[in-house]
Amino acid sequence: MENYSQEMIRQIISLLEDGSKVIGLKLCFRHIDLTMGLPAKWRLHVVPACLVHKNNPAEEGTCINFAEDATNRDMALNPDGMLRKCPFGYLDILTPVIVDGIYAGPLFAGPCWLEDAPPPHESLVVPPDKAWLLQRLSMLNCIAMRIAHIMRSVDSTPKLKRRQVIIGYIQEHLHEEVTLEGMAGALNLSPSRTTHLVKEIFDTSLPLLARQQKLLSSLADLVSTDQPIGDISRKYGFLDQNYFSRIFSESFGLSPKKYRLTHNNDA
């Protein structure tokens, strides 16, 4: 795990505080590395409406699983953010924070209530209409970019610098094989030390990290071009289209074809 500077954490908390005042909703940022050290009130919804469910043993698991698994999957499929209801009917605004091409966690605001019926709890914000929420989604995207900037510029630990080198090398070789020897050369380390460093920083192996980056890059091609899926598969080094479709589905919960149709329809 990385060590995060107190200055970085202080700046992120200050940004969340100011952003909450401007947007009119409580902002939270749940970094995927929980050792980052943000206080719970800036990582989780702690409003009374949510605590009713979080403090209920019968519902706690539903909340946790939705917040972790479903949220991370939704952020991969919605890089520009989204409006989304939780299992209890509360509405959130969410957008991903991306640092050097790597998903760092969701930034979210809420909870809101946009139903015809009266809100079940007075702590829920009742927006005037959906347009109001979409305006705040635009604001949230700007704040997410600012958080990413803070994480890049304030925390200049050696690990962060090496993280940037690793992601940069993969981005430069998206359309070819990312080799351990090539990455070791970019880091000026031995192959053995490079293997351990990638695992230490990203909690995964170099091949899986490279595959993740290639899959993420393929999302834009699926939506913004009419290239055949087989061509996109080969573009990122997946010579077997069936294999590409299978691991794409495992990562994002949709096949490449379904992802293209869904997002083209949304557009």
Protein Blocks (a to p, Z undefined) as FASTA:
>chain_A
ZZddfklmmmmmmmmmmmmmmnopacddddfblknopafklmbccbfklmmmmmmmklmm
mmmmmmmmmmmmmmmmmmnopadddfkopacddddddeehiafbdcdeddddfbfbdcfb
fkbccdfblklmmmmmmmmmmmmmmmmmmmmmmmmcfklmmmmmmmmmmmmmmmbccdfk
lmmmmnopafklmmmmmmmmnopafklmmmmmmmmmmmmmmmmpccdfklmmmmnopabl
klmmmmmmmmnopafklmmmmmmmmZZ
